[in-house]
Every structure is written in C-alpha cells, then in structure tokens.
Amino acid sequence: MGKVIDLTKSVYEICKKHPEVVDIMKDLGFENITSPGMLNTAGRFMTIPKGAAMKGIPMEKIKEAFAAKGFDLES
C-alpha cells in the first residue's frame, strides 16, 4: 500500500506530512509552491483539487503523477 493523501486536507498540511509532495506539485505546474511564504499563506487554505481547478490541471493527471511516486489520493 502506498502513502495516502487526503485531498480534503490543505496543501500546507499535506506538504508538512510528506515534504516530497512539493516537488511533485512543482513538476505538475504549481510553481508557486516553492515561493517563500506561499505554502504558509495560500497553502493553509488551498486544497489540491482547488489548485488544480484554478490552474486548469486535470485531476487525472495529478492522480497519475502522485501514483508514479507511490501515493494514493483519496477524498
């Protein structure tokens, strides 16, 4: 069983628990996640599905990228 990520949690909470998520999200097009302070501000209320909708990134693509790194996404 892979590592499980709860999509109802904020990006901040997920990245604190699984720091490698920052790189996965950056590679998917969430470049701002690496900006100083971004994770501590917007990341505290932003979820992965909300961010995907804002950026126009299909959730299927996100699920595939996370699965390739050993993560299971659940909502």
C-alpha positions in Angstrom: 0.0 0.0 0.0 1.3 3.4 -0.9 1.3 6.6 1.1 -2.2 8.0 1.3 -3.0 11.7 0.8 -6.4 13.1 1.9 -7.5 15.6 -0.7 -9.7 17.4 1.8 -6.5 18.5 3.7 -4.8 21.7 2.8 -1.6 21.7 0.7 0.2 23.0 3.8 -0.9 20.0 5.9 0.0 17.6 3.1 3.4 19.1 2.5 4.3 19.1 6.2 3.5 15.4 6.4 5.0 14.5 3.0 7.7 17.1 2.0 8.3 15.3 -1.3 4.9 16.5 -2.4 6.3 19.9 -3.0 8.5 18.6 -5.9 5.6 16.5 -7.4 3.3 19.6 -7.4 6.0 21.8 -8.8 6.5 19.4 -11.7 2.8 19.4 -12.3 2.8 23.2 -12.8 2.3 24.5 -9.3 5.5 26.6 -9.5 4.4 29.0 -6.8 4.5 26.2 -4.2 8.3 26.8 -4.0 8.0 30.5 -3.4 8.9 31.6 0.2 5.8 32.1 2.2 3.4 30.7 -0.4 3.0 27.4 1.4 2.5 29.2 4.7 -0.2 31.6 3.3 -2.3 30.3 0.4 -1.2 26.7 1.2 -3.0 26.8 4.5 -6.5 27.0 2.9 -5.8 25.7 -0.7 -6.5 22.0 -1.4 -5.0 20.1 -4.3 -8.4 19.9 -6.2 -9.0 23.7 -5.7 -5.5 24.5 -7.0 -6.0 22.1 -9.9 -9.2 23.9 -10.9 -7.5 27.3 -10.7 -4.6 26.2 -12.8 -6.7 24.1 -15.3 -4.8 20.9 -14.5 -6.9 17.8 -14.8 -7.2 15.7 -11.6 -6.5 12.6 -13.6 -3.0 13.9 -14.5 -2.4 14.8 -10.8 -3.5 11.3 -9.7 -1.1 9.7 -12.3 1.8 11.8 -11.1 1.2 11.0 -7.5 0.7 7.3 -8.2 4.0 7.2 -10.0 5.7 8.4 -6.8 3.9 5.9 -4.6 1.0 8.0 -3.4 -2.7 7.1 -3.3 -5.1 10.1 -3.4 -8.4 9.9 -1.5 -11.1 12.5 -0.9 
